[in-house]
Amino acid sequence: MKPSNLRRGLARAARWTGALVALVLLGTLASAWTAFGGRAEGARRERMEHSPQWQDGHFENPQPLFNDFGRSISAMFNASPVASPTQLPLATAPVDPRLWETPPATGLRVTWFGHSSALIEVDGARVLTDPIWSDRASPLTWVGPSRWYAPPVALEALPKIDAVVISHDHYDHLDHRTVVAMKDWDTTFIVPLGVGAHLESWGVPVARIVELDWWERTQVAGLDIVCTPSRHASGRTGIDKDATLWSGFALLGPKHRAYYSGDTGLFPAMKDIGARLGPFDVTLIEVGQYHSAWPDWHIGPEQAVLAHQQLRGRVLLPVHWGLFSLAPHGWTEPMERVLAAAGKSGQRVLVPKPGESVEPEASPALAPWWPALPWHTADQDPIVSTKLD
């Protein structure tokens, strides 16, 4: 073949390859576009801009987040060999939906579905936290972190839900496909500022969306629900970083109080939440998906126990673990470290199996249900948030 013909052939192949890559990228973007959500505009945007947390076109934490990007990348290439279970699916507890036909004897019951999804029953009200029923924590159905077991119960088998609280818009907490499946439910969606734009774009009626800033509250089914500060971030597209707010929630009933942390690092105002809204009969605090390279993004096991004490919590129920691999630590490590830290400080911890219901005031101590695997101790890999003074 003449050199000129070879050059033309290579150029033609390059053009076809470029066109094919472009088509794949466009197809991927199109399939994910709806899941990206909506953009806050008009009155919603104006309200966001009046928030004390809004600075220079986005939301900010009072204490900035530290992230060692070099070590973060290195950590992902040096993950624990047991970062995910070797045998899937994991076994879950059998769920009998008839359980919810009878109110909890103590007035307070929690059913954990894995990661940060839980049904909290407080003094007759039912609140669902960060529901994710999809196969992946991703805008796409074919790529992204995949769950280790099917949802322990079908969405349609859940009882009447009074409120759905969503802590922030990351994919493992705000799941497009789950929200679409719930959009016609007779329930109230309670979210931090700006997140309502996503829900509205997916068909949730505006009348059933309540957006709150930190320390604001609303009432549902006799329950006061308070949007509490947290230390984290938001974003779904890579170009919308911190365009919506992140939070935790306090659920205040006539007789019981529960707290859900959402995603958070440790921060000074954790003590304020405990002083203003506690004590809490149960705290659901994230314990997994941490690394010392990003100590402010996720609180880690030992600081979760410390936060539980600062919140004046009575029983700790760890969440944000046991469903996805989103960090390089061993999948059982968060619980081993939580139990070690709680044992040293005398704190009571409940460790339900996914799908299991517990009453914090009555449930006996639960034995670990996960296998004994290698894990790093707090001394080997301490997670210590910055700027706590």
Summary of the structure (lengths in Angstrom):
residues: 389
radius of gyration: 22.0
end to end distance: 72.9
largest distance: 86.9
contacts: 1318
relative contact order: 0.15
helix: 27%
strand: 18%
